[in-house]
Amino acid sequence: MKDLIRYVEQKNAWYQLFDKKPNYLDLDKPADRQRIANIIDSELSPENLTCDGELSIAQVRARRAVLVAVAKELLKFDPSVKFYEFN
């Protein structure tokens, strides 16, 4: 679960930097686990994954591999979360 924990910590760090009222993600909350799944889905969309075609194929593959690993760990942790881009 290290990839999932690292991913959540990274997202929370960004929220802390840019949100006036940070809405932190918490793996202990089912609603937050679904929010994490939704964020991963968003990041896996072709436009976001490739940064509108700006990334090299190697960067896209690396980014996708991380997101897929995190998604798999999240599904293992909570099989009830729903994904749309990841299957």
PyMOL Python script that loads the backbone (N, CA, C, O; Angstrom):
from pymol import cmd

cmd.read_pdbstr("""\
ATOM      1  N   MET A   1       0.817  -1.200   0.000  1.00  0.00           N
ATOM      2  CA  MET A   1       0.000   0.000   0.000  1.00  0.00           C
ATOM      3  C   MET A   1       0.857   1.260   0.000  1.00  0.00           C
ATOM      4  O   MET A   1       0.341   2.366   0.158  1.00  0.00           O
ATOM      5  N   LYS A   2       2.130   1.098  -0.172  1.00  0.00           N
ATOM      6  CA  LYS A   2       3.018   2.253  -0.091  1.00  0.00           C
ATOM      7  C   LYS A   2       2.761   3.254  -1.215  1.00  0.00           C
ATOM      8  O   LYS A   2       2.871   4.462  -1.003  1.00  0.00           O
ATOM      9  N   ASP A   3       2.418   2.761  -2.414  1.00  0.00           N
ATOM     10  CA  ASP A   3       2.132   3.686  -3.517  1.00  0.00           C
ATOM     11  C   ASP A   3       0.885   4.513  -3.223  1.00  0.00           C
ATOM     12  O   ASP A   3       0.858   5.718  -3.471  1.00  0.00           O
ATOM     13  N   LEU A   4      -0.133   3.865  -2.699  1.00  0.00           N
ATOM     14  CA  LEU A   4      -1.381   4.558  -2.354  1.00  0.00           C
ATOM     15  C   LEU A   4      -1.147   5.600  -1.272  1.00  0.00           C
ATOM     16  O   LEU A   4      -1.627   6.728  -1.383  1.00  0.00           O
ATOM     17  N   ILE A   5      -0.422   5.239  -0.240  1.00  0.00           N
ATOM     18  CA  ILE A   5      -0.149   6.176   0.853  1.00  0.00           C
ATOM     19  C   ILE A   5       0.675   7.360   0.340  1.00  0.00           C
ATOM     20  O   ILE A   5       0.391   8.510   0.673  1.00  0.00           O
ATOM     21  N   ARG A   6       1.679   7.076  -0.458  1.00  0.00           N
ATOM     22  CA  ARG A   6       2.500   8.158  -1.020  1.00  0.00           C
ATOM     23  C   ARG A   6       1.652   9.080  -1.906  1.00  0.00           C
ATOM     24  O   ARG A   6       1.811  10.300  -1.866  1.00  0.00           O
ATOM     25  N   TYR A   7       0.758   8.494  -2.699  1.00  0.00           N
ATOM     26  CA  TYR A   7      -0.117   9.270  -3.578  1.00  0.00           C
ATOM     27  C   TYR A   7      -1.016  10.203  -2.759  1.00  0.00           C
ATOM     28  O   TYR A   7      -1.150  11.383  -3.080  1.00  0.00           O
ATOM     29  N   VAL A   8      -1.624   9.668  -1.706  1.00  0.00           N
ATOM     30  CA  VAL A   8      -2.507  10.474  -0.855  1.00  0.00           C
ATOM     31  C   VAL A   8      -1.709  11.573  -0.159  1.00  0.00           C
ATOM     32  O   VAL A   8      -2.174  12.710  -0.072  1.00  0.00           O
ATOM     33  N   GLU A   9      -0.528  11.255   0.332  1.00  0.00           N
ATOM     34  CA  GLU A   9       0.308  12.274   0.971  1.00  0.00           C
ATOM     35  C   GLU A   9       0.671  13.383  -0.016  1.00  0.00           C
ATOM     36  O   GLU A   9       0.676  14.561   0.343  1.00  0.00           O
ATOM     37  N   GLN A  10       0.972  13.007  -1.250  1.00  0.00           N
ATOM     38  CA  GLN A  10       1.305  14.002  -2.271  1.00  0.00           C
ATOM     39  C   GLN A  10       0.102  14.900  -2.571  1.00  0.00           C
ATOM     40  O   GLN A  10       0.246  16.118  -2.663  1.00  0.00           O
ATOM     41  N   LYS A  11      -1.062  14.314  -2.720  1.00  0.00           N
ATOM     42  CA  LYS A  11      -2.270  15.108  -2.974  1.00  0.00           C
ATOM     43  C   LYS A  11      -2.550  16.044  -1.809  1.00  0.00           C
ATOM     44  O   LYS A  11      -2.882  17.212  -2.013  1.00  0.00           O
ATOM     45  N   ASN A  12      -2.420  15.538  -0.595  1.00  0.00           N
ATOM     46  CA  ASN A  12      -2.670  16.379   0.578  1.00  0.00           C
ATOM     47  C   ASN A  12      -1.651  17.518   0.677  1.00  0.00           C
ATOM     48  O   ASN A  12      -1.996  18.617   1.112  1.00  0.00           O
ATOM     49  N   ALA A  13      -0.418  17.271   0.283  1.00  0.00           N
ATOM     50  CA  ALA A  13       0.597  18.334   0.289  1.00  0.00           C
ATOM     51  C   ALA A  13       0.212  19.431  -0.699  1.00  0.00           C
ATOM     52  O   ALA A  13       0.356  20.616  -0.396  1.00  0.00           O
ATOM     53  N   TRP A  14      -0.278  19.047  -1.882  1.00  0.00           N
ATOM     54  CA  TRP A  14      -0.719  20.045  -2.860  1.00  0.00           C
ATOM     55  C   TRP A  14      -1.919  20.821  -2.339  1.00  0.00           C
ATOM     56  O   TRP A  14      -2.000  22.037  -2.512  1.00  0.00           O
ATOM     57  N   TYR A  15      -2.867  20.109  -1.690  1.00  0.00           N
ATOM     58  CA  TYR A  15      -4.035  20.802  -1.120  1.00  0.00           C
ATOM     59  C   TYR A  15      -3.588  21.825  -0.084  1.00  0.00           C
ATOM     60  O   TYR A  15      -4.122  22.932  -0.022  1.00  0.00           O
ATOM     61  N   GLN A  16      -2.620  21.453   0.715  1.00  0.00           N
ATOM     62  CA  GLN A  16      -2.130  22.347   1.756  1.00  0.00           C
ATOM     63  C   GLN A  16      -1.498  23.603   1.136  1.00  0.00           C
ATOM     64  O   GLN A  16      -1.639  24.700   1.677  1.00  0.00           O
ATOM     65  N   LEU A  17      -0.818  23.443   0.025  1.00  0.00           N
ATOM     66  CA  LEU A  17      -0.164  24.578  -0.628  1.00  0.00           C
ATOM     67  C   LEU A  17      -1.141  25.534  -1.296  1.00  0.00           C
ATOM     68  O   LEU A  17      -0.977  26.752  -1.228  1.00  0.00           O
ATOM     69  N   PHE A  18      -2.162  24.972  -1.944  1.00  0.00           N
ATOM     70  CA  PHE A  18      -2.983  25.799  -2.818  1.00  0.00           C
ATOM     71  C   PHE A  18      -4.405  26.068  -2.346  1.00  0.00           C
ATOM     72  O   PHE A  18      -5.037  26.997  -2.849  1.00  0.00           O
ATOM     73  N   ASP A  19      -4.921  25.318  -1.429  1.00  0.00           N
ATOM     74  CA  ASP A  19      -6.288  25.540  -0.959  1.00  0.00           C
ATOM     75  C   ASP A  19      -6.301  26.419   0.278  1.00  0.00           C
ATOM     76  O   ASP A  19      -5.493  26.249   1.191  1.00  0.00           O
ATOM     77  N   LYS A  20      -7.229  27.357   0.291  1.00  0.00           N
ATOM     78  CA  LYS A  20      -7.374  28.203   1.482  1.00  0.00           C
ATOM     79  C   LYS A  20      -7.906  27.383   2.650  1.00  0.00           C
ATOM     80  O   LYS A  20      -7.482  27.562   3.792  1.00  0.00           O
ATOM     81  N   LYS A  21      -8.832  26.487   2.354  1.00  0.00           N
ATOM     82  CA  LYS A  21      -9.361  25.559   3.354  1.00  0.00           C
ATOM     83  C   LYS A  21      -9.106  24.152   2.826  1.00  0.00           C
ATOM     84  O   LYS A  21      -9.962  23.572   2.159  1.00  0.00           O
ATOM     85  N   PRO A  22      -7.946  23.613   3.120  1.00  0.00           N
ATOM     86  CA  PRO A  22      -7.606  22.299   2.555  1.00  0.00           C
ATOM     87  C   PRO A  22      -8.638  21.233   2.905  1.00  0.00           C
ATOM     88  O   PRO A  22      -9.072  21.113   4.051  1.00  0.00           O
ATOM     89  N   ASN A  23      -9.007  20.485   1.919  1.00  0.00           N
ATOM     90  CA  ASN A  23      -9.940  19.383   2.089  1.00  0.00           C
ATOM     91  C   ASN A  23      -9.136  18.094   1.936  1.00  0.00           C
ATOM     92  O   ASN A  23      -9.140  17.464   0.879  1.00  0.00           O
ATOM     93  N   TYR A  24      -8.459  17.722   2.996  1.00  0.00           N
ATOM     94  CA  TYR A  24      -7.535  16.594   2.957  1.00  0.00           C
ATOM     95  C   TYR A  24      -8.240  15.277   2.695  1.00  0.00           C
ATOM     96  O   TYR A  24      -9.396  15.077   3.067  1.00  0.00           O
ATOM     97  N   LEU A  25      -7.508  14.387   2.043  1.00  0.00           N
ATOM     98  CA  LEU A  25      -7.986  13.038   1.790  1.00  0.00           C
ATOM     99  C   LEU A  25      -7.583  12.141   2.951  1.00  0.00           C
ATOM    100  O   LEU A  25      -6.469  12.234   3.466  1.00  0.00           O
ATOM    101  N   ASP A  26      -8.502  11.275   3.353  1.00  0.00           N
ATOM    102  CA  ASP A  26      -8.269  10.383   4.484  1.00  0.00           C
ATOM    103  C   ASP A  26      -8.693   8.974   4.073  1.00  0.00           C
ATOM    104  O   ASP A  26      -9.864   8.735   3.779  1.00  0.00           O
ATOM    105  N   LEU A  27      -7.745   8.052   4.053  1.00  0.00           N
ATOM    106  CA  LEU A  27      -8.049   6.680   3.641  1.00  0.00           C
ATOM    107  C   LEU A  27      -9.011   5.974   4.583  1.00  0.00           C
ATOM    108  O   LEU A  27      -9.580   4.945   4.220  1.00  0.00           O
ATOM    109  N   ASP A  28      -9.203   6.502   5.775  1.00  0.00           N
ATOM    110  CA  ASP A  28     -10.120   5.877   6.726  1.00  0.00           C
ATOM    111  C   ASP A  28     -11.580   6.197   6.424  1.00  0.00           C
ATOM    112  O   ASP A  28     -12.483   5.580   6.989  1.00  0.00           O
ATOM    113  N   LYS A  29     -11.813   7.160   5.535  1.00  0.00           N
ATOM    114  CA  LYS A  29     -13.187   7.569   5.211  1.00  0.00           C
ATOM    115  C   LYS A  29     -13.598   7.010   3.848  1.00  0.00           C
ATOM    116  O   LYS A  29     -12.924   7.257   2.848  1.00  0.00           O
ATOM    117  N   PRO A  30     -14.698   6.258   3.804  1.00  0.00           N
ATOM    118  CA  PRO A  30     -15.146   5.691   2.523  1.00  0.00           C
ATOM    119  C   PRO A  30     -15.383   6.750   1.441  1.00  0.00           C
ATOM    120  O   PRO A  30     -15.060   6.522   0.275  1.00  0.00           O
ATOM    121  N   ALA A  31     -15.929   7.876   1.806  1.00  0.00           N
ATOM    122  CA  ALA A  31     -16.182   8.930   0.818  1.00  0.00           C
ATOM    123  C   ALA A  31     -14.868   9.443   0.225  1.00  0.00           C
ATOM    124  O   ALA A  31     -14.793   9.737  -0.968  1.00  0.00           O
ATOM    125  N   ASP A  32     -13.849   9.547   1.053  1.00  0.00           N
ATOM    126  CA  ASP A  32     -12.546   9.991   0.561  1.00  0.00           C
ATOM    127  C   ASP A  32     -11.902   8.940  -0.335  1.00  0.00           C
ATOM    128  O   ASP A  32     -11.212   9.283  -1.295  1.00  0.00           O
ATOM    129  N   ARG A  33     -12.119   7.673  -0.031  1.00  0.00           N
ATOM    130  CA  ARG A  33     -11.579   6.621  -0.898  1.00  0.00           C
ATOM    131  C   ARG A  33     -12.211   6.721  -2.290  1.00  0.00           C
ATOM    132  O   ARG A  33     -11.532   6.516  -3.296  1.00  0.00           O
ATOM    133  N   GLN A  34     -13.507   7.033  -2.348  1.00  0.00           N
ATOM    134  CA  GLN A  34     -14.140   7.215  -3.651  1.00  0.00           C
ATOM    135  C   GLN A  34     -13.627   8.481  -4.325  1.00  0.00           C
ATOM    136  O   GLN A  34     -13.459   8.507  -5.544  1.00  0.00           O
ATOM    137  N   ARG A  35     -13.375   9.536  -3.544  1.00  0.00           N
ATOM    138  CA  ARG A  35     -12.781  10.756  -4.111  1.00  0.00           C
ATOM    139  C   ARG A  35     -11.419  10.456  -4.735  1.00  0.00           C
ATOM    140  O   ARG A  35     -11.093  10.959  -5.810  1.00  0.00           O
ATOM    141  N   ILE A  36     -10.635   9.633  -4.051  1.00  0.00           N
ATOM    142  CA  ILE A  36      -9.320   9.249  -4.580  1.00  0.00           C
ATOM    143  C   ILE A  36      -9.502   8.495  -5.902  1.00  0.00           C
ATOM    144  O   ILE A  36      -8.774   8.745  -6.862  1.00  0.00           O
ATOM    145  N   ALA A  37     -10.460   7.584  -5.954  1.00  0.00           N
ATOM    146  CA  ALA A  37     -10.735   6.851  -7.193  1.00  0.00           C
ATOM    147  C   ALA A  37     -11.135   7.816  -8.303  1.00  0.00           C
ATOM    148  O   ALA A  37     -10.704   7.659  -9.445  1.00  0.00           O
ATOM    149  N   ASN A  38     -11.945   8.801  -7.983  1.00  0.00           N
ATOM    150  CA  ASN A  38     -12.369   9.779  -8.981  1.00  0.00           C
ATOM    151  C   ASN A  38     -11.186  10.614  -9.481  1.00  0.00           C
ATOM    152  O   ASN A  38     -11.100  10.931 -10.667  1.00  0.00           O
ATOM    153  N   ILE A  39     -10.287  10.963  -8.575  1.00  0.00           N
ATOM    154  CA  ILE A  39      -9.099  11.730  -8.958  1.00  0.00           C
ATOM    155  C   ILE A  39      -8.224  10.892  -9.887  1.00  0.00           C
ATOM    156  O   ILE A  39      -7.731  11.388 -10.900  1.00  0.00           O
ATOM    157  N   ILE A  40      -8.035   9.626  -9.538  1.00  0.00           N
ATOM    158  CA  ILE A  40      -7.242   8.730 -10.383  1.00  0.00           C
ATOM    159  C   ILE A  40      -7.895   8.599 -11.754  1.00  0.00           C
ATOM    160  O   ILE A  40      -7.212   8.659 -12.776  1.00  0.00           O
ATOM    161  N   ASP A  41      -9.215   8.421 -11.780  1.00  0.00           N
ATOM    162  CA  ASP A  41      -9.935   8.357 -13.049  1.00  0.00           C
ATOM    163  C   ASP A  41      -9.671   9.599 -13.893  1.00  0.00           C
ATOM    164  O   ASP A  41      -9.411   9.504 -15.092  1.00  0.00           O
ATOM    165  N   SER A  42      -9.739  10.739 -13.267  1.00  0.00           N
ATOM    166  CA  SER A  42      -9.500  11.994 -13.976  1.00  0.00           C
ATOM    167  C   SER A  42      -8.085  12.044 -14.535  1.00  0.00           C
ATOM    168  O   SER A  42      -7.874  12.457 -15.675  1.00  0.00           O
ATOM    169  N   GLU A  43      -7.120  11.622 -13.727  1.00  0.00           N
ATOM    170  CA  GLU A  43      -5.728  11.654 -14.165  1.00  0.00           C
ATOM    171  C   GLU A  43      -5.438  10.615 -15.249  1.00  0.00           C
ATOM    172  O   GLU A  43      -4.478  10.761 -16.005  1.00  0.00           O
ATOM    173  N   LEU A  44      -6.258   9.571 -15.329  1.00  0.00           N
ATOM    174  CA  LEU A  44      -6.074   8.543 -16.354  1.00  0.00           C
ATOM    175  C   LEU A  44      -6.757   8.889 -17.674  1.00  0.00           C
ATOM    176  O   LEU A  44      -6.556   8.190 -18.667  1.00  0.00           O
ATOM    177  N   SER A  45      -7.554   9.947 -17.706  1.00  0.00           N
ATOM    178  CA  SER A  45      -8.175  10.329 -18.975  1.00  0.00           C
ATOM    179  C   SER A  45      -7.058  10.690 -19.949  1.00  0.00           C
ATOM    180  O   SER A  45      -6.028  11.222 -19.535  1.00  0.00           O
ATOM    181  N   PRO A  46      -7.245  10.411 -21.223  1.00  0.00           N
ATOM    182  CA  PRO A  46      -6.167  10.633 -22.195  1.00  0.00           C
ATOM    183  C   PRO A  46      -5.607  12.060 -22.183  1.00  0.00           C
ATOM    184  O   PRO A  46      -4.395  12.248 -22.283  1.00  0.00           O
ATOM    185  N   GLU A  47      -6.463  13.043 -22.065  1.00  0.00           N
ATOM    186  CA  GLU A  47      -5.997  14.433 -22.075  1.00  0.00           C
ATOM    187  C   GLU A  47      -5.111  14.738 -20.879  1.00  0.00           C
ATOM    188  O   GLU A  47      -4.065  15.372 -21.017  1.00  0.00           O
ATOM    189  N   ASN A  48      -5.530  14.287 -19.710  1.00  0.00           N
ATOM    190  CA  ASN A  48      -4.755  14.546 -18.499  1.00  0.00           C
ATOM    191  C   ASN A  48      -3.504  13.678 -18.426  1.00  0.00           C
ATOM    192  O   ASN A  48      -2.444  14.138 -18.004  1.00  0.00           O
ATOM    193  N   LEU A  49      -3.632  12.440 -18.834  1.00  0.00           N
ATOM    194  CA  LEU A  49      -2.494  11.519 -18.769  1.00  0.00           C
ATOM    195  C   LEU A  49      -1.341  12.002 -19.641  1.00  0.00           C
ATOM    196  O   LEU A  49      -0.176  11.889 -19.259  1.00  0.00           O
ATOM    197  N   THR A  50      -1.666  12.535 -20.803  1.00  0.00           N
ATOM    198  CA  THR A  50      -0.626  12.973 -21.733  1.00  0.00           C
ATOM    199  C   THR A  50      -0.318  14.459 -21.629  1.00  0.00           C
ATOM    200  O   THR A  50       0.514  14.976 -22.375  1.00  0.00           O
ATOM    201  N   CYS A  51      -0.989  15.155 -20.699  1.00  0.00           N
ATOM    202  CA  CYS A  51      -0.869  16.621 -20.602  1.00  0.00           C
ATOM    203  C   CYS A  51      -1.138  17.243 -21.978  1.00  0.00           C
ATOM    204  O   CYS A  51      -0.349  18.036 -22.491  1.00  0.00           O
ATOM    205  N   ASP A  52      -2.280  16.853 -22.555  1.00  0.00           N
ATOM    206  CA  ASP A  52      -2.700  17.320 -23.883  1.00  0.00           C
ATOM    207  C   ASP A  52      -1.632  17.086 -24.944  1.00  0.00           C
ATOM    208  O   ASP A  52      -1.416  17.923 -25.820  1.00  0.00           O
ATOM    209  N   GLY A  53      -0.965  15.929 -24.853  1.00  0.00           N
ATOM    210  CA  GLY A  53       0.013  15.549 -25.863  1.00  0.00           C
ATOM    211  C   GLY A  53       1.397  16.140 -25.666  1.00  0.00           C
ATOM    212  O   GLY A  53       2.257  16.007 -26.537  1.00  0.00           O
ATOM    213  N   GLU A  54       1.621  16.788 -24.536  1.00  0.00           N
ATOM    214  CA  GLU A  54       2.916  17.441 -24.294  1.00  0.00           C
ATOM    215  C   GLU A  54       3.976  16.486 -23.738  1.00  0.00           C
ATOM    216  O   GLU A  54       5.170  16.773 -23.825  1.00  0.00           O
ATOM    217  N   LEU A  55       3.554  15.358 -23.170  1.00  0.00           N
ATOM    218  CA  LEU A  55       4.522  14.430 -22.578  1.00  0.00           C
ATOM    219  C   LEU A  55       5.028  13.426 -23.605  1.00  0.00           C
ATOM    220  O   LEU A  55       4.333  13.090 -24.564  1.00  0.00           O
ATOM    221  N   SER A  56       6.237  12.959 -23.388  1.00  0.00           N
ATOM    222  CA  SER A  56       6.778  11.899 -24.246  1.00  0.00           C
ATOM    223  C   SER A  56       6.085  10.585 -23.896  1.00  0.00           C
ATOM    224  O   SER A  56       5.465  10.463 -22.839  1.00  0.00           O
ATOM    225  N   ILE A  57       6.192   9.619 -24.777  1.00  0.00           N
ATOM    226  CA  ILE A  57       5.574   8.318 -24.532  1.00  0.00           C
ATOM    227  C   ILE A  57       6.145   7.667 -23.273  1.00  0.00           C
ATOM    228  O   ILE A  57       5.418   7.000 -22.538  1.00  0.00           O
ATOM    229  N   ALA A  58       7.429   7.854 -23.022  1.00  0.00           N
ATOM    230  CA  ALA A  58       8.049   7.297 -21.810  1.00  0.00           C
ATOM    231  C   ALA A  58       7.453   7.940 -20.562  1.00  0.00           C
ATOM    232  O   ALA A  58       7.197   7.248 -19.576  1.00  0.00           O
ATOM    233  N   GLN A  59       7.230   9.241 -20.587  1.00  0.00           N
ATOM    234  CA  GLN A  59       6.633   9.933 -19.440  1.00  0.00           C
ATOM    235  C   GLN A  59       5.194   9.474 -19.233  1.00  0.00           C
ATOM    236  O   GLN A  59       4.760   9.285 -18.096  1.00  0.00           O
ATOM    237  N   VAL A  60       4.457   9.295 -20.314  1.00  0.00           N
ATOM    238  CA  VAL A  60       3.063   8.842 -20.220  1.00  0.00           C
ATOM    239  C   VAL A  60       3.021   7.437 -19.634  1.00  0.00           C
ATOM    240  O   VAL A  60       2.199   7.152 -18.762  1.00  0.00           O
ATOM    241  N   ARG A  61       3.893   6.564 -20.101  1.00  0.00           N
ATOM    242  CA  ARG A  61       3.915   5.188 -19.586  1.00  0.00           C
ATOM    243  C   ARG A  61       4.264   5.159 -18.098  1.00  0.00           C
ATOM    244  O   ARG A  61       3.659   4.413 -17.328  1.00  0.00           O
ATOM    245  N   ALA A  62       5.229   5.963 -17.705  1.00  0.00           N
ATOM    246  CA  ALA A  62       5.624   6.007 -16.294  1.00  0.00           C
ATOM    247  C   ALA A  62       4.484   6.549 -15.442  1.00  0.00           C
ATOM    248  O   ALA A  62       4.188   6.017 -14.372  1.00  0.00           O
ATOM    249  N   ARG A  63       3.857   7.592 -15.918  1.00  0.00           N
ATOM    250  CA  ARG A  63       2.742   8.192 -15.176  1.00  0.00           C
ATOM    251  C   ARG A  63       1.578   7.214 -15.050  1.00  0.00           C
ATOM    252  O   ARG A  63       0.972   7.087 -13.987  1.00  0.00           O
ATOM    253  N   ARG A  64       1.272   6.522 -16.156  1.00  0.00           N
ATOM    254  CA  ARG A  64       0.184   5.555 -16.137  1.00  0.00           C
ATOM    255  C   ARG A  64       0.508   4.396 -15.190  1.00  0.00           C
ATOM    256  O   ARG A  64      -0.371   3.924 -14.468  1.00  0.00           O
ATOM    257  N   ALA A  65       1.751   3.940 -15.189  1.00  0.00           N
ATOM    258  CA  ALA A  65       2.141   2.831 -14.318  1.00  0.00           C
ATOM    259  C   ALA A  65       1.930   3.182 -12.850  1.00  0.00           C
ATOM    260  O   ALA A  65       1.461   2.351 -12.073  1.00  0.00           O
ATOM    261  N   VAL A  66       2.269   4.395 -12.474  1.00  0.00           N
ATOM    262  CA  VAL A  66       2.069   4.831 -11.084  1.00  0.00           C
ATOM    263  C   VAL A  66       0.577   4.876 -10.764  1.00  0.00           C
ATOM    264  O   VAL A  66       0.150   4.376  -9.723  1.00  0.00           O
ATOM    265  N   LEU A  67      -0.208   5.466 -11.641  1.00  0.00           N
ATOM    266  CA  LEU A  67      -1.651   5.580 -11.393  1.00  0.00           C
ATOM    267  C   LEU A  67      -2.320   4.209 -11.334  1.00  0.00           C
ATOM    268  O   LEU A  67      -3.208   3.989 -10.510  1.00  0.00           O
ATOM    269  N   VAL A  68      -1.907   3.298 -12.190  1.00  0.00           N
ATOM    270  CA  VAL A  68      -2.473   1.947 -12.174  1.00  0.00           C
ATOM    271  C   VAL A  68      -2.093   1.223 -10.880  1.00  0.00           C
ATOM    272  O   VAL A  68      -2.925   0.534 -10.290  1.00  0.00           O
ATOM    273  N   ALA A  69      -0.861   1.372 -10.445  1.00  0.00           N
ATOM    274  CA  ALA A  69      -0.434   0.751  -9.182  1.00  0.00           C
ATOM    275  C   ALA A  69      -1.244   1.296  -8.012  1.00  0.00           C
ATOM    276  O   ALA A  69      -1.669   0.537  -7.142  1.00  0.00           O
ATOM    277  N   VAL A  70      -1.456   2.601  -7.989  1.00  0.00           N
ATOM    278  CA  VAL A  70      -2.231   3.216  -6.917  1.00  0.00           C
ATOM    279  C   VAL A  70      -3.682   2.736  -6.978  1.00  0.00           C
ATOM    280  O   VAL A  70      -4.276   2.430  -5.945  1.00  0.00           O
ATOM    281  N   ALA A  71      -4.246   2.671  -8.169  1.00  0.00           N
ATOM    282  CA  ALA A  71      -5.630   2.216  -8.330  1.00  0.00           C
ATOM    283  C   ALA A  71      -5.792   0.772  -7.856  1.00  0.00           C
ATOM    284  O   ALA A  71      -6.771   0.443  -7.187  1.00  0.00           O
ATOM    285  N   LYS A  72      -4.841  -0.082  -8.199  1.00  0.00           N
ATOM    286  CA  LYS A  72      -4.901  -1.481  -7.759  1.00  0.00           C
ATOM    287  C   LYS A  72      -4.831  -1.582  -6.238  1.00  0.00           C
ATOM    288  O   LYS A  72      -5.561  -2.366  -5.630  1.00  0.00           O
ATOM    289  N   GLU A  73      -3.954  -0.792  -5.626  1.00  0.00           N
ATOM    290  CA  GLU A  73      -3.853  -0.811  -4.164  1.00  0.00           C
ATOM    291  C   GLU A  73      -5.144  -0.303  -3.525  1.00  0.00           C
ATOM    292  O   GLU A  73      -5.590  -0.835  -2.508  1.00  0.00           O
ATOM    293  N   LEU A  74      -5.736   0.718  -4.118  1.00  0.00           N
ATOM    294  CA  LEU A  74      -6.995   1.242  -3.584  1.00  0.00           C
ATOM    295  C   LEU A  74      -8.106   0.211  -3.700  1.00  0.00           C
ATOM    296  O   LEU A  74      -8.891   0.041  -2.768  1.00  0.00           O
ATOM    297  N   LEU A  75      -8.182  -0.475  -4.827  1.00  0.00           N
ATOM    298  CA  LEU A  75      -9.198  -1.526  -4.996  1.00  0.00           C
ATOM    299  C   LEU A  75      -8.985  -2.680  -4.021  1.00  0.00           C
ATOM    300  O   LEU A  75      -9.942  -3.265  -3.514  1.00  0.00           O
ATOM    301  N   LYS A  76      -7.742  -2.990  -3.772  1.00  0.00           N
ATOM    302  CA  LYS A  76      -7.445  -4.058  -2.807  1.00  0.00           C
ATOM    303  C   LYS A  76      -7.863  -3.626  -1.396  1.00  0.00           C
ATOM    304  O   LYS A  76      -8.386  -4.421  -0.616  1.00  0.00           O
ATOM    305  N   PHE A  77      -7.619  -2.357  -1.094  1.00  0.00           N
ATOM    306  CA  PHE A  77      -7.966  -1.801   0.224  1.00  0.00           C
ATOM    307  C   PHE A  77      -9.478  -1.669   0.380  1.00  0.00           C
ATOM    308  O   PHE A  77     -10.023  -1.953   1.447  1.00  0.00           O
ATOM    309  N   ASP A  78     -10.160  -1.236  -0.691  1.00  0.00           N
ATOM    310  CA  ASP A  78     -11.610  -1.041  -0.647  1.00  0.00           C
ATOM    311  C   ASP A  78     -12.208  -1.456  -1.987  1.00  0.00           C
ATOM    312  O   ASP A  78     -12.263  -0.647  -2.913  1.00  0.00           O
ATOM    313  N   PRO A  79     -12.656  -2.704  -2.103  1.00  0.00           N
ATOM    314  CA  PRO A  79     -13.216  -3.187  -3.370  1.00  0.00           C
ATOM    315  C   PRO A  79     -14.505  -2.486  -3.792  1.00  0.00           C
ATOM    316  O   PRO A  79     -14.954  -2.674  -4.923  1.00  0.00           O
ATOM    317  N   SER A  80     -15.105  -1.694  -2.929  1.00  0.00           N
ATOM    318  CA  SER A  80     -16.364  -1.037  -3.264  1.00  0.00           C
ATOM    319  C   SER A  80     -16.188   0.252  -4.070  1.00  0.00           C
ATOM    320  O   SER A  80     -17.169   0.789  -4.585  1.00  0.00           O
ATOM    321  N   VAL A  81     -14.955   0.757  -4.188  1.00  0.00           N
ATOM    322  CA  VAL A  81     -14.772   1.992  -4.953  1.00  0.00           C
ATOM    323  C   VAL A  81     -15.007   1.721  -6.434  1.00  0.00           C
ATOM    324  O   VAL A  81     -14.739   0.625  -6.926  1.00  0.00           O
ATOM    325  N   LYS A  82     -15.507   2.725  -7.133  1.00  0.00           N
ATOM    326  CA  LYS A  82     -15.835   2.591  -8.558  1.00  0.00           C
ATOM    327  C   LYS A  82     -14.860   3.420  -9.397  1.00  0.00           C
ATOM    328  O   LYS A  82     -14.573   4.578  -9.092  1.00  0.00           O
ATOM    329  N   PHE A  83     -14.365   2.793 -10.455  1.00  0.00           N
ATOM    330  CA  PHE A  83     -13.523   3.455 -11.434  1.00  0.00           C
ATOM    331  C   PHE A  83     -14.218   3.417 -12.783  1.00  0.00           C
ATOM    332  O   PHE A  83     -15.026   2.526 -13.044  1.00  0.00           O
ATOM    333  N   TYR A  84     -13.911   4.366 -13.628  1.00  0.00           N
ATOM    334  CA  TYR A  84     -14.475   4.397 -14.979  1.00  0.00           C
ATOM    335  C   TYR A  84     -13.380   4.320 -16.039  1.00  0.00           C
ATOM    336  O   TYR A  84     -13.552   3.624 -17.040  1.00  0.00           O
ATOM    337  N   GLU A  85     -12.277   5.005 -15.850  1.00  0.00           N
ATOM    338  CA  GLU A  85     -11.155   4.967 -16.790  1.00  0.00           C
ATOM    339  C   GLU A  85     -10.280   3.747 -16.549  1.00  0.00           C
ATOM    340  O   GLU A  85      -9.718   3.189 -17.492  1.00  0.00           O
ATOM    341  N   PHE A  86     -10.161   3.333 -15.307  1.00  0.00           N
ATOM    342  CA  PHE A  86      -9.297   2.216 -14.942  1.00  0.00           C
ATOM    343  C   PHE A  86     -10.119   0.929 -14.876  1.00  0.00           C
ATOM    344  O   PHE A  86     -11.068   0.833 -14.098  1.00  0.00           O
ATOM    345  N   ASN A  87      -9.759  -0.034 -15.674  1.00  0.00           N
ATOM    346  CA  ASN A  87     -10.421  -1.351 -15.631  1.00  0.00           C
ATOM    347  C   ASN A  87      -9.484  -2.400 -16.117  1.00  0.00           C
ATOM    348  O   ASN A  87      -9.843  -3.577 -16.161  1.00  0.00           O
TER     349      ASN A  87
END
""", "prot")
cmd.dss("prot")
cmd.show_as("cartoon", "prot")
cmd.util.cbc("prot")
cmd.orient("prot")
